[in-house]
Each structure stands twice: as C-alpha cells, then as structure tokens.
Amino acid sequence: MKPFFKNQPKYQVSYKHDIGDEVYFMYMNGVRKAKVTNVIIKKSKKAIDIWCVIDKNPCGEMHSKTFRDEELYRTKTELLDSL
C-alpha cells in the first residue's frame, strides 16, 4: 500500500524570536519590554502566520499578549528606527 501523503511539499518555517528572548514592542503608545513565552505558527492556504505570546507579568499568565513576529524587536533602537 502506498502512503497517502507521499508527494506533499515540505516547508521550513523560520522566525526571529525564540522562547525566553527579551523583546521590545509598542503597546498603548509606549515602548514595552517582555519575554517571549510561546510561539504559535498558523498555516492557512495563503500564508503562514507566526505569532509570539509575551508575558508582561512574571507572576503568571494573566497579562499575556499576542503579537506578530514582525511587531517585536530585539533592541529598543531597532524599534525606534522602524517608526
């Protein structure tokens, strides 16, 4: 019996930020800094979306936010240059 998924294309997804990285982002008209706690990859027919979950509160996940990978920057100067 032949495998059903034999000729499926293989994708390689790369993203800028790993779990545990400190990133800078804009939130409520201010520059904020937090750690990436989770990376979500969503695939649709048209594109692959990469979302990063950040946790602003180290005491728990109550104040976690989700941003696109393009909205997060490694340094504050990169963030300010993109504006």
C-alpha positions in Angstrom: 0.0 0.0 0.0 1.4 3.4 -1.0 1.5 6.2 1.5 -1.2 8.8 1.0 0.9 11.9 1.8 3.9 10.9 -0.3 4.1 13.9 -2.6 3.3 16.6 0.0 5.6 19.7 -0.1 7.9 20.2 2.9 8.0 23.6 4.5 10.7 25.2 6.7 9.5 27.9 8.9 11.9 30.4 10.5 11.2 33.1 12.9 13.2 35.9 14.6 12.5 35.2 18.3 12.8 32.1 20.5 11.1 31.3 23.7 12.8 33.2 26.6 14.1 36.1 24.4 13.5 39.6 25.8 11.9 41.7 23.1 10.7 45.3 22.7 7.3 46.3 21.3 4.8 49.2 21.2 1.8 48.9 23.5 -0.6 51.7 24.4 1.7 54.4 22.8 4.7 53.3 24.8 7.8 51.1 24.4 7.5 47.9 26.5 9.9 45.1 27.2 8.9 41.5 28.0 9.9 37.9 27.4 8.5 35.5 24.7 6.7 32.7 26.5 5.3 30.8 23.5 5.4 30.8 19.7 2.3 30.0 17.7 2.5 29.0 14.0 -0.7 29.1 12.0 -0.8 27.8 8.4 -3.6 28.7 6.0 -4.0 28.2 2.3 -2.5 31.6 1.5 0.3 32.1 4.1 2.0 31.0 7.3 1.5 33.4 10.3 3.9 33.4 13.2 2.6 34.8 16.5 4.6 35.3 19.7 3.0 35.3 23.1 4.6 37.5 25.6 4.1 37.7 29.3 4.5 41.2 30.9 3.8 39.9 34.4 6.4 37.3 35.7 3.9 36.2 38.4 1.6 34.5 36.0 0.0 34.3 32.6 -2.9 36.7 33.4 -1.4 39.6 31.5 -0.1 37.8 28.4 -0.4 39.4 24.9 -0.1 38.0 21.4 1.9 39.9 18.7 3.0 39.1 15.2 6.7 38.2 14.9 7.2 41.4 12.8 6.0 43.6 15.6 8.7 42.6 18.0 12.3 43.8 18.1 15.4 42.7 19.9 16.6 46.2 20.9 14.9 49.5 21.6 16.9 51.2 18.9 15.6 48.8 16.2 12.0 49.5 17.4 12.5 53.3 17.3 14.1 53.1 13.9 11.1 51.3 12.5 8.7 54.1 13.4 
